[in-house]
């Protein structure tokens, strides 16, 4: 029996709330991630700090708010499983409120009860640690560790509650670097489609006080500085003239950020969503270490960001980022108020003075080691090796038709063409896993990261030995301490592994069940398991292309891959194995010496969605902005409380240093989280005025949920100029011809057009027929059967007109 599929409901984007259900105003921020393949706009919000301080509000008392709870929970999408975030943001959700419905609250209570029942099983996950350790910075565990206590308040927060809904982001293609030849087009053909979503989500009354940032990564870094600046100037010009968002200074709001800064934002995002920043006592990894490292593999580069152990921090202190955050101000309890006598330096008014949160972070961007760049370099090595082995002349080989280069990472039976050194080269598949791993190795071994470090002896190929390899590491990079350095892999890692495991004959979930589970009941599917990935990659890379097609056709149509994606699966997963274990030296559990069987953590967890939405470094940018605004609001609150004048506010010793970061190599350059020094902060919140009139821009009235810019609109059309030039030359010649010449040309043109028209008209069968009147006065038509043409074989040339006329006579039977 056939079943009708439910009609997909149209996605409706409604404005975000102006205030929470408690009546606290929201502050918004818009951040655009301008990557190499496309741009995505994100909108975030948080509760207004001025209102909180003025009304003595404790954020922990309202932590059940749905929007705020959304970013607290950390969900790992188990490979082949379902995302646990069932209430993250449904299609029919009313976005005007940021809190749970009664039904959703009941679900939350049931989940909390289930957590309480399972807390004994989950203690090794770090979710239910002993709360006696109030420092949040680690320490030795006491003898009570075998009797885990449930946290007194799971919603305890140290940082502002930054939220976003599922539909508060939008991506369009291509990347802004594609406009390098026509930067003036980037507004109407790119930016306006991003501003559409932002202008809908952010309430119109709040546009003028909502900062907007565009930070470019990927492709823009590869453009010359002049082309970069032209694009950035046109972006800033368009936003300032075609929107009413807050952008007080272009260079800090619209720019190209370095890869290590992008990685730093990503590190903040991942640790914020996991909860390591708010509740470090729940994430004790040992040696006073509570944070997670980030591995973010993009197309052009890979970000590696982590907090080293104390020994490595001291040794590499001049090559680290210093991140400074500040805890939220908490209201003074009733008992504290009774005990207060006189002035208390640890409190201002009814709030305790916030404490600092400082982190030493190493962030590096391995340019050229993203998935696509690594593949291009791999193909270049293959081609070079093939020409050398067959003693072929390279220029001649590239310049003519040639036999395909064998590619062991491609499936057998598949042939493709790639551009190598500006020439097309054909590749044919071999389906050879071991040879694939060996062929990828030169990409790591010839890296510039370890050039001159004297560490070539640590760069080894895959073998059955128990020694690890670290081709990409050098003396400037702090050493990993895998006893405490726990990493989370996103982007390319997740895509490659999940696509790989989805082609197993068993489901990925069954595959995970067949492997060992971690202590505490955590499925291995939640972590990167070397044995599982290695065996699955070996099996996949041995399949022919026809077999992959068969496996692909079995899957639901919506999950099927294109042929090009199928052919890339083997390389992607093999590259992950090489990069992690030969490049970074990640332990191969069960093989390497230091990867013991008793290890509670297998180095790397793979995630796709955190807090109900896809991971993005832009959240880290929003966290810094929000945290810095809370600090400034508290400083102003302090000045008002103790009655400081406007002049004394700036130099007051009561001011808490603002949030931000700097690199230890340039400690004088401090990057504030919010607006930089000397730039006015966002305007204060004012309730919207009823029936107020606002400027409406054209893109705000026609929202397009999905949009992809065509290449035709991006590329500069030089034929426009050519047409204008030709038209100008034609007009000059027209004037030079004079009146008589122009008249003759017009007559000649008309005659030519008439002859062409008559010719075409005759061919289409629309000719006119005229009746002939004969001498007999008959009214009938002339019948061809009564007449015949006498053909003459004589040559007509040189005859008189009369003789020529006599050559053709119409003889009638009537004569």
N, C-alpha and C positions, 0 to 999 in steps of 0.2 A: 504494500500500500504506500502510495506516495504521500508525503507530508509537505504542506506548504511551509516554506521558511518565513519566519516573521519579518515583516518589512523593517529595514533599518531606519531608525529614526534620525532625522537630520540633526546634525550637531548645532546646538544653539549656544552661543556665548553671551552670557549676561554680565552686566557690570558687577564688579566686586563690591563688598559692603563698605560703607563709609565708617560705620562704627560696629563694634562687637555687640553681642547680646547684653553685655554688662554696661554698654554705653561708652566704651573706651574707643576713641578715634583710631583709625588705622593710618599708618604711613606706608607709602608704596615706593617701589623702585623698579625700573626697567633696565634690563641688561641684555645686550645683543652679543651673542657669540658668533663672530664672523670668521668661519673656518674656511678651509681650502675648497671643500666641496659644496658648501652652502652656508647660509646664515640662519640662526635660530634666535628668536626673541623670547625672553623669559620675564615674567612679572612676579614679584614677591611682595609680601607685606608683613608688617609687625605692629604691635601696639605702641601707640604714641607715648614716649617716655615722659614728656612734660606733664601729660594728664595723669600718669601713674604716680609721679612724685608729688604732684599737687594734691592728690586725693588719697595718699598713704595706702596705695594698693599693693598687695603682695601677689606677684605673678604666679606663685605656686598655688594660690587659692583658686585660680581660674584655669589650671592646666588641663582640665577635662574638656576644654574647648576643642572642637573637632579640628579646626585649622591648625591649632597649635600642637595637637597630639599627632597630627599627620607626619610631622617631621621628626618626632621623637623615636618612632618605631623603626626598627631595622629589619627588613625582610630580605632574605636571600631566596631568589627564585631557584629552587632545586632543579637540576637539569632534568628536563622532561616533566617537571611538576608544575603546579599552579602557584601563581603569586598569592601570598597570604593576604594581600591588601585588598580585601573584597569591598571595603567601604571607602576606598580612596577618593573616588569622584565619579559617580555614574553619569551616563549620558543625559539622564533626565534630572540631574541634580539642580536644585535651586541655588545658584551661586550668590544669592543676595544675603545668605547667612553663613557664618563660618563655624557652625556648631552642629553636633549630632542631632538627628531626629530621635524620638523616644525609642524607636526600634533599634537604631544603631547603638544607643547607649546600653540597651539591654544586652546586645551582642558583646559590647565591650566588657560588661560586668561578667558575662559568662566566660569570656576569654581570660579575664583576671582570675576567676575561680579555678579555671583549668591550670593556669600558670602556678597558682598556689599549691595545687595538688602535685604538680610535676617538679616543684622547685628542687627536691632532692635529686632528681634525675638530671636536672639541668645545671647543677652547680659547676660542672667542669666547663660549661660554656661561658662562665663569667657573668651569668645573669643574676645569680643570687649569692653574692659574697657577703662576708661578715661586715656589717656596717659600723663596727667599732672603730675602723680606721677612717677618721674624719678628714685626713689630709688630702685624700684623693691622689696621692703621689706614690703609692706603693708601700712597701715595708714587709717584714716577715709576717707570715700568717701564724696565728696562734693555734693552740691545740683544739680550739673549737671549730676548726675548718670543716671537720666531718659532720658538724651539725649546723648546716647553713640556715641563716635567718632570713626571713622575708624582709625586704627593704621597708623601712618605716614609711617612706613616701617616694614612690617610683617617679613622681613628677617633679622631683627636685631639679631645679635648673640653675645654671650658673651664667648662661648666656641668653640674649634676647630670643624670643620665639619667632623665628622667621618661617613663614608659610607660603605655600603655592598650591594651587589646585591643578588637577590633571590637565585641564584644557587651557591653562594659562601659558602656553608656549606654542610656537608655530615656526616651522622651518620652510625655507624656500631655497631653490637652486637657481643658478650656480653660485660660487663664492664671489665676493666683491673684487677679488683680484682679476676676475674675468673682464672687468670694466677698465683695465689699464689703457686700452686704446680709445675709449670713449667715456671718460669719467663723468662728463656732464649728464650722462643718461642714468646714473646710478640712483637718482632720486625717484623718478617716475617709474623706472623699470625694476626697482629692487626695494628701496627703503619704504616706500609707501605701503607695500604689502606687509611689512613687519609692523609699521606704525598702526595698521588697521587693527590688529589684535590688541596692541597695547592701549589704544585709544578707547576700545570697548571695555576691557577689563578694569582699567583705572577709572574710577568715577570722574565724570567731566569736571566736577567742581574741584578735583584734586590734581588736575593735570599741571597746573602752573607751579605746584610745589612738589612734583614727583620727578626726581632726577632720572636721566636716561644716560646710559653708557653704551658705547660700542667699542669692544675690545677685539681687535683682529688677531688671529693666530695664523697657523698654516701657510696658505698660499701667499699672503701679503708679505711675509718675511723673505720670500724669494724674489720679489720685485725690486728694481732699482729704487733708491730713496726718492728720486724725483717723481716717479710714477706713484709711489706710496703716498706722498704728500698731496699730489693732485687728487687722488681718490678721497683721502681724508678731508681735504678742504671742501670738496663737493658734498661729502656726507654732512659735515657740520653746517654748511650753508643751507642745505635742504631741510635739515631738522629744525634749525632756528627760524626759518621762514615758512615752514609748512607744518608746524606743530606747535603746541603750547606747553610742551614739557620743559622741565627745569634743566637748563644747560648753561651754567654761568661762565664756563671756561672750556674752550674746545680741546685744547691739548691734553687735558686730563680726563675728559669725557669721551673723546674719540681718538683712538690711537692704536698702535701695534704693540702688543705686549710680548715680552720674551717668553720662551718656553718654560724657563724655571719659575717665572711668576705665575704662569698658567698652572703649572704643577702645584705651586703653593696654594692657589685658590682651590684646586682639586683636593688637596690634602685636608683643608679646612672643611670642605663639603662632606667628605667621606667620614671624617671623625665626628662631625656634628650630627650626621644622620645616624651613625651607629650608636651615639650616646657617650663616646669616650671623652668628650669635652665637658659634658654636663655631669656625668656620673662616673668618674674614673675608677671609683672603688668597685665598680662592676666589671672592670676590664683589666684586672691585674695579670700581667703576663710574666711577672717576675722581675727582679732587679729594679724595682720602682718604675717600671715601664708600663704605660697604660694606653698608648695610642697605636694606630694602625698605619702602615705604610701604603702608598698608592702606586699601582702600576697601571698607567693609562696609555694604551697603544692606539695611536691614530694612524692616519695614512702616510704622513711624511715623517713623523717623529714619535718617540715613546718617552713618556714622562716617568721618572723614577723618583719618588719623594718619600722620605721616612725620617723618623727621629732616631738618631744613633744612640747607642748606650753611652754612659757617662765617660768611659775611657776614650771612645772615639770622638766624643764632643770636645774634650780637652785637647786631643791631638789635632783636630781639624777645625778649631775654633774660628780660623780666618776664612773658612770656606763654607759658612753656614748662614742661613737666614735666621734672624732673630724676630720672632713673632710675639707681639704683645697684645693680649686681650685683657679685659677687665670684667670681673664678676658683676652681676646685677646687684643693685642696692636692695637690701632686705629690711623690712620694717623692724623696729625694735619691739621685742616682746613685752608683755605686760610686766613680767618680773624684772626685766632690765630697766624699765622706766622707773620702777619703785626704787631700784638700787642706785639710779643715777643721782649724783649730787654735783651740782655745778656743771662745768663744761666737761664734756667727754670727747677726747680727741678721736675716739674710734667711732663717733656717730655725729651725724648732722641732722638736727631737727628730730624727726621720728624715724630716721633711717641709719642703719649701720654703714660705715664707710666701706665701699667695695674694695676687694683685694685684687691684686694683679694675677694674671695667668701668663706665664712666659714659657716659650718653647724654642728649642734650638733645632732647626729643620734643615736637612740637606735636600736640595731639589736640583735635578739635572734633566735636561732634555737631550735625548740621544737622537740628534738630527740624522736622518737617513736610515733610521732603523724602525720606522713605521712599516705597516704591512705592505703598502704599495711601493714605497721607495726601496724596501728590501727586495721585493720581487723584481723590480727593474734592475737592480744591481746583480741579483742572482742570474738573470737572463744574460746580462753582459758577460759575466764570468763564463757561463756555458758556451756562449758564442766564441769568446776568445780562446777557450780551451779546445773547442772543436776545430777552429782554423789552425791552431798550432799542431794538434795531433795529426791532422791531415795535410800539413805543410801547404796550406792555401794562402794565397796572397790576399791580405785583408781588404785593401781597397777594391780589388777585383771581385772578391767574394761578396762584399756589401753592395756593389754596384750592378750585379747581374743576377739573373734568376739562378737559384742554387737549390740543392737538396736540403730538406729540413734538418735542423739541429735536434738531436735526440734530447728529450727532457724527461728525466726519471720521475719528476714530481707530477707530470701530467698523466692522466689515465691512458692506457693503451687504446688506440683507435680514435684518438682525438688529435686534431691538428689545428694550430692557431698561428696568428701572425702578430708580431710585436715590432715596435720601432726601436732599433738599437743604433746609436750613433747616427740618427737622422735617416736611417735606411730600414726598410722592412725586412725582417728575418722570419722565416717559417720555423715552427717548432712542432715536433711530433711526440706523442706520449709513449712512455715505456713501462709505467706502473712498477717501479722498482723502489721500494721504501728505503732500503739501506743505502742505495746509491743516491737517493734524494737527500738524505741527511748529510752524506759526505759532500755532495755538490753545494749545499747551502753553507757549509762551514767556511769557505773563503770569504763570504760576506762579513763574518765576524772576525776572522783572523787578520784581515787587511784593514781593520778599523783604525781610525786616527785617535780613538780614545785611549788606547794603550801604547801609542807610538812613543818610543823613547823611555818607557817606564821600566824596561828591563824585566817585564813580566811575561815574555813569550813562553817561558817554561810552564806557565799556568794556563796556557791556551791549548787545550787538547781536544781531539775529536771524540765522538761517541765510541766508547769501547766498554768491555765488560769489567774494566778495572773499578776499584772502589775509590778512585781519586776524582775530586770535582775539578771543574774547569771554570775560568773566569776571564774570558778574552776581552771584555769591555771595561774591566776594572783597572784603575791605576792608583797611584799613591795619593792623588787628590780626592779620591772618593772614599768616604768612611767605610770601613768593613761592615758587612752585615753580621748581626748577631742573631742567628735563627732561633736561639733559645727565647728571645724576647721580641724580635722583629717579625710581627705578623702582618702580612700584606693582603690587600684587596685588589683584585684585577678587574678592570672594567673595559668597556669599548671592545677593541680588537680581540682581547683575550676571551671575553664571553662569546662573541660571535663565532670565533674559530672553533672553540671547544663544543658549544652546543650544536653547531651545524655538523660537526664531525660525529658526535654521539647519536644524532638523530637518524643516522643511516645504519645503525646497528640493526641486525635482525630482531633482537630483543628491543624493547623500549628502553630509553635511557634510564628510566626509573628502575626497571628490572636489573639493568646493568649495574646500577649503583648498589642495589640490594645484594647482588652477588659478591660485591667486594666487602672488605672489612669495614666495620663502623667504628667511628671514633669513640673514645671514652665519653660517657655522658649521654649516649644515645643519639649523637649527631650523625646524620647520614653522610657518607663520603661524597655523595652527590653535591653537598654544599661546599666541598673543598676541591682543590686541584689535586687529584690523585695520580702520581706519575705512572704507576703501573697500568691503571685503567686507560689513561690517555695514550701511553706508548703503545699498548696492545691494540687499542682501537685505531690509532693512526696507521699502524703496520697493516692492519686488516683492510682499511679503506684504501691505502696507497697501492695495494696489490690487486684491486678490482679494475676491470676493464671499463671503458666508458659506457659500453652497452649495458653492463651490469649496473652501473650507477643510474642509468636512465630507467632501468627496471625498478630499482629501489625508489627512485623519485616518483614514478608513476603510481606507486602504491600509496603514497602519502595523499592526504586531502589536497584538493586543487589549490586552496589558498596557501598551503604550506610548501608547494612545489617550487623548486629553484630553476632559474634559467641555466642553460648549458654552460655558460661562462662561469657561473657560480659553482656549478658542480665540478668543473675542471680545476678550480682553485682550491678546493677543500684540502687536498693532500698537502699542497705547499703551505697553506696557512697554519695547519696544525703542526707540520714539521718545523716551520719557522718558530712557533711558540716553544717547542722542545729545545731547539738550538738556542734561542735567545735567553730563555730562563736558566737552562742548565749548563750551557757552554759559555754564554755571554756574561750572565750575572752570577753564576755559580750557585744557583738554587740547588739544594740537596735533592738527590733522587732517593726517596725513601725506600729502604730495603736494599739499596745498592751502595750508596756512599757511606763512609765510615761514621760521620757525625750525625747521620740521620738514623737515630736509634728507634727501636721498635716501641719504646715507651713514650715517644714524643706525643704530646697532646695536641699538637697543632701541625698541620702539614704545610706550613709556610704560606700558602696562598689560598684565599677564598675567591670564588668567582661570583660576581653579582651583575645583574642587569638593571634591577630597579631597587631604589632605596627610598623608603618613606612614601611609596605609592607612585613614584614617577621615575623616569629614566635619569640616570646620574648625569650631572652637569657641574662643571667647575664654577659656573656663574653663581651658584648658591654661596660659594665661598666669598665671592665679591660682595654679595648682599649681606652676609654675616658681618664682614668687616665694617661695612657702612652703618649697619644697625648698631653694632657694639660701640662704635665711635660716637654715634649720636646719643646713645645712653650716657656715655661719659660726659659729653658736653652739656647734656641736660642736667646731670647731677652737679656739675661745676656751677652752672647758673643757679640751680636750686640752692646750693651752698652759699653763693654770693648773696642771694635774696634773703636767706635765713639769717646770716650774720650782718647784713646791711652794708655790703661793700659798694663803693662808688664805681662808676663805669671805668675810671682810670685804674682803680686798684684790682679790678676783676682779672685783667690780663696777667699781671705779675703776682697775683696772690699765691702764697705758699699752700693754701688750702686746695688749690686745683690739682686734680688727679691727672697724670700724664695721659694723653689721648692714645687710643688704640691704633695699631698699624704694624708695619714691619720695615726692616732694613736688612741689607746684606752686610756681613761683618767686614767685607773688603772695602765698603764705602759707608761707614757708620754715620757719616754726616748727612746722608740722603735718607731721610725718614719718610716713608709713604703712609700718610694718614689714611684711616679706613674710610672716612667720609670726605668732605671737601678739603682740599689742600690748604696749607697756610696762606693767608691773605685773600682767600676766596670766600665770599659770603655763603653761609649755610642756607639750607632750604628754608622757605618762609614757614612761619608757624601755622598750625592748623586753625582754621576758622570754619565754623559750621556753614554749610551751604545756604545761600540765600534763595528763598522761594521765588520761582518764576524768573530767576536770573538768566540773562542771555549770554551765551558763549559763542566764540568763533567756531564754526563748523567747517572742517576741511573736506574736500571732495571724497577722499578715500574713506572717511568715516561713515558714509552713507551706503557703501557697497562692499560688504565684507565677503571675501573669497577664502574659504577655509583651506583650499589647496591651490597652490599656484607654482608654476615653474616657468621661468623666463626663457623665451626662445632665443637661440643664438642670433637670429636675424635682428632682433631688437637691440642686442648688446653690441654687435660689431658695428664699427663706423661705416657708413655708406658713402664712399668716396664718389660713387657715380652721380650723387646729387650735384657735387661741384662740377663734374665733367659735363653734365647736362646744362647747367647754367652757362658754362664757358662756351659750349657749342652754340647755345641759343644766342649769346651775345655776338659771336662771330657772324652768325647768320643774319642778324639784324643789321650789322654794319654793312655787309655785302648788299643787303636789300636797299639801303640808302644810296649806295654808290651806283646802283644800276640806273637811276634816274626814273622820271615818270614814264617815258616811252618804253624803256626796258622792262619796268615792272608790269606795264600793261601787256606787253608782248608775252612775258612770262606767265601772267595770269591766263591769257587766252590759250597759250600752249598747254598749260596745265589742265584747263577745262576740257580742251579737245581730247587730251590723253585720257582723262578720267571718263569722258563720255564713251570713247571707243572701248575702254576696258569694261564699262558698265554694259554696253550693248553686247559685247562678246560673252560676258558672264550670263546675261539674260537669255541670249540665244542658246547657250549650253544647258540651261536649266529647263528648256522646253516652253518658254513663255513668249515665243515669237508670234507676231500678228499675221493674219492671213487676209488677203484682199480678193474680192470677186472680180473676175475678168469679163468684160463685155465683148462678145464676138459680133461679127457682121450679121449673123442670122438673128441677132437679138434674143438669143436664148437666155433664160434666167438661171439655167442649171450650172452647176459647178463644172469647171474644166477637169475632164477625166484624163489621168495620165495614160490610161490604156489606149486612148485614141491617138496618141502621138508617140514618136520615137526619135531618138537622136542618131544622126548618121555620124559615125566616128571617122575621122580623117587621120590617116597615118602620115600625112605630109608635114614637113617642118614648116612652122608658121613664121620662123624668123626670116626676115627679108622680103615678105610678101606685102602687097598693098592692102590697104584697109578693106577695099571692096572684095579682093580675093579672100581675105581672111573671113569676111562675113559670109561668103558663099560656102565656106567649109562646113558650117553648121546650119542646117535647114530643118524646119519642123514640117514633116509631110503629114498631111491629114487625109484620112480615108474619105473625107467628104469632098476633097478637091478632085 
